Amino acid sequence: TQLLEQSPQFLSIQEGENLTVYCNSSSVFSSLQWYRQEPGEGPVLLVTVVTGGEVKKLKRLTFQFGDARKDSSLHITAAQTGDTGLYLCAGANKLSFGAGTTVTVRA
Amino acid sequence: GAGVSQSPSNKVTEKGKDVELRCDPISGHTALYWYRQRLGQGLEFLIYFQGNSAPDKSGLPSDRFSAERTGESVSTLTIQRTQQEDSAVYLCASSLVWGRVNTEAFFGQGTRLTVV
């Protein structure tokens, strides 16, 4: 079983601040995905990272895949209240998820 | 349909009763996944289907849980003799294929199960 550990578990910040959440594993992944889940909804895909060392940007969100393809990070610049949600990483080959990071952005 | 559809959206059942949860995946999606999500927590993998075959049942919590899929369409998750610890949101997702690096999974809104 490929286990994904996410940290921190909870993050509460003020609007306009930056934040980073992490996804780590002892296993190598062919690719990792990041999803965001809002209350009462199912998760929605944000990005897939495939190549070791890859950096992808989605507006204010920056995703990085570690060189060894065992870890990934998500950085949000100038967070907005609309960024509030549960951020989940998943190993795309089996779609197994980490426990997630709950992000709360306060106005 | 346009998206993954789950029914019922809410289910309240008495302890000891059996429940059946339904998932209609996006048409043409060969892979289908079931997850359990307890309040404030992440997604616990239960089972996935490739077509109507379930190669990995390792996530099913106990023999009270079972799942079936008809061809490449609807799937049902059955929980027998429900316990209060089964209370959670059950999420279903589907994707075009299983195991490809760029496969995107699309989720339903879930079934909220409450065992009283």
Chai-1 contact restraints between the chains, C-beta under 6 A:
chainA,res_idxA,chainB,res_idxB,connection_type,confidence,min_distance_angstrom,max_distance_angstrom,comment,restraint_id
A,S30,B,V101,contact,1.0,0.0,6.0,A-B,restraint_1
A,S31,B,V101,contact,1.0,0.0,6.0,A-B,restraint_2
A,G42,B,L91,contact,1.0,0.0,6.0,A-B,restraint_3
A,G42,B,F107,contact,1.0,0.0,6.0,A-B,restraint_4
A,G42,B,G108,contact,1.0,0.0,6.0,A-B,restraint_5
A,G42,B,Q109,contact,1.0,0.0,6.0,A-B,restraint_6
A,P43,B,F107,contact,1.0,0.0,6.0,A-B,restraint_7
A,L45,B,E104,contact,1.0,0.0,6.0,A-B,restraint_8
A,T48,B,N102,contact,1.0,0.0,6.0,A-B,restraint_9
A,V50,B,V101,contact,1.0,0.0,6.0,A-B,restraint_10
A,A92,B,V101,contact,1.0,0.0,6.0,A-B,restraint_11
A,N93,B,G99,contact,1.0,0.0,6.0,A-B,restraint_12
A,L95,B,Y33,contact,1.0,0.0,6.0,A-B,restraint_13
A,L95,B,A105,contact,1.0,0.0,6.0,A-B,restraint_14
A,S96,B,F45,contact,1.0,0.0,6.0,A-B,restraint_15
A,F97,B,G42,contact,1.0,0.0,6.0,A-B,restraint_16
A,F97,B,L43,contact,1.0,0.0,6.0,A-B,restraint_17
A,A99,B,G42,contact,1.0,0.0,6.0,A-B,restraint_18
A,G100,B,G42,contact,1.0,0.0,6.0,A-B,restraint_19
